Structure formats: C-alpha cells, structure tokens
C-alpha cells in the first residue's frame, strides 16, 4: 500500500505546472507563436490565450505553463521579452490549491 501512495505522489508532482502571466501581447501574436517563443526557456506545457467573444480578438494576456520552477526562472532571468516590436510584461503566477484559499464567506 505504501508503494501505491508513493506512485500517486510522483504522478501528482509530474502533473504540477508552473505559470507565468504575460501581458501587453500584440494583437497579431498567436498562441502558437507565444509557445514557440517561450519554448527556448523550457518545456511549455500549455499556453492559455483567452479571447473576447464580442470582438474575436485575444485579450492581450495569457498564461504560459511550464513543467518545472527552473524553467520559470529561466524566463524571468531575461531582462526583457520582445515580440513583434512590443515589450511583454511578465509576472510569476503563484497558484494555490483550493484548500489553501481563504473562504470568502468567513
């Protein structure tokens, strides 16, 4: 039984993702281009680029998800990130589990 719990813990760790919030993205940049750009810093697991239903354009921000905190640090160590002549604004996104979030009804 102990071996099973160890396997589950390793599985949970391998699914854990580390995020960077990116803002000031030019309208002309796609999620594919963002993923290609950030892959130079590590393994990009996902790029979430939300779109506005009314306009059909993306909202000029996204979340880039990496596998390890070291990959996030690789991105943050670079002074500036420029795509299509625009400087991107980056911020490390810290995600808390639901159990760690404060209950707003308290």
C-alpha positions in Angstrom: 0.0 0.0 0.0 2.9 2.4 0.7 4.3 1.9 -2.8 0.9 2.9 -4.2 0.9 6.1 -2.3 4.4 6.9 -3.5 3.4 6.3 -7.1 0.4 8.6 -6.7 2.6 11.4 -5.1 5.0 11.2 -8.0 2.2 11.3 -10.5 0.8 14.4 -8.8 4.2 16.1 -8.9 4.6 15.3 -12.6 1.2 16.9 -13.4 2.0 20.1 -11.5 2.6 23.1 -13.7 4.3 26.4 -13.1 2.9 29.5 -14.6 3.9 32.9 -15.9 1.4 35.6 -16.6 2.2 37.5 -19.8 0.6 40.9 -20.6 0.9 43.5 -23.3 0.9 40.9 -26.1 0.5 42.4 -29.5 -2.8 41.7 -31.3 -1.0 40.0 -34.1 0.7 37.3 -31.9 -0.9 33.9 -31.7 -0.8 31.3 -29.0 1.4 29.1 -31.3 3.9 32.0 -31.7 3.9 32.5 -27.9 4.5 28.8 -27.3 7.3 28.8 -29.8 9.0 31.9 -28.3 8.8 30.6 -24.7 10.0 27.1 -25.6 13.5 28.4 -25.7 13.4 28.7 -21.9 12.0 25.2 -21.2 9.2 22.8 -21.9 6.0 24.7 -22.5 3.1 22.5 -21.4 0.3 24.9 -22.3 -0.4 28.4 -23.5 -3.8 29.9 -22.4 -4.6 32.9 -24.5 -8.2 34.0 -23.8 -10.3 35.5 -26.5 -13.1 38.1 -26.3 -16.3 36.7 -27.7 -17.6 40.1 -28.8 -14.5 41.2 -30.7 -13.0 37.9 -31.7 -9.6 39.2 -30.7 -7.5 37.8 -27.8 -7.4 39.9 -24.6 -3.6 40.7 -24.9 -2.6 38.5 -22.0 -2.0 34.8 -21.4 -0.7 32.2 -19.1 2.3 30.1 -20.1 2.6 26.8 -18.2 6.0 25.1 -17.6 6.9 21.8 -16.1 9.4 23.0 -13.5 10.1 26.1 -11.5 13.6 26.2 -13.0 12.1 26.8 -16.4 10.1 29.7 -15.0 13.3 31.1 -13.5 15.0 30.8 -16.9 12.2 33.1 -18.4 12.3 35.6 -15.5 16.1 35.9 -15.7 16.0 37.5 -19.1 15.8 41.3 -18.9 13.1 41.9 -21.5 10.9 39.9 -23.8 10.0 41.5 -27.1 7.6 40.1 -29.7 6.8 41.9 -32.9 8.4 45.1 -31.5 6.4 45.1 -28.3 7.8 44.5 -24.8 5.9 41.9 -22.9 5.1 42.3 -19.2 5.8 39.1 -17.3 4.9 38.1 -13.8 5.3 34.7 -12.0 1.9 33.3 -11.2 1.6 31.6 -7.9 -1.3 29.1 -7.8 -2.7 27.9 -4.6 -4.7 24.8 -4.1 -8.4 25.2 -3.3 -7.7 24.0 0.3 -5.2 26.9 0.7 -7.5 29.6 -0.5 -9.4 31.7 2.1 -13.1 31.2 2.2 -14.7 34.5 1.2 -17.8 33.7 3.4 -15.8 33.6 6.6 
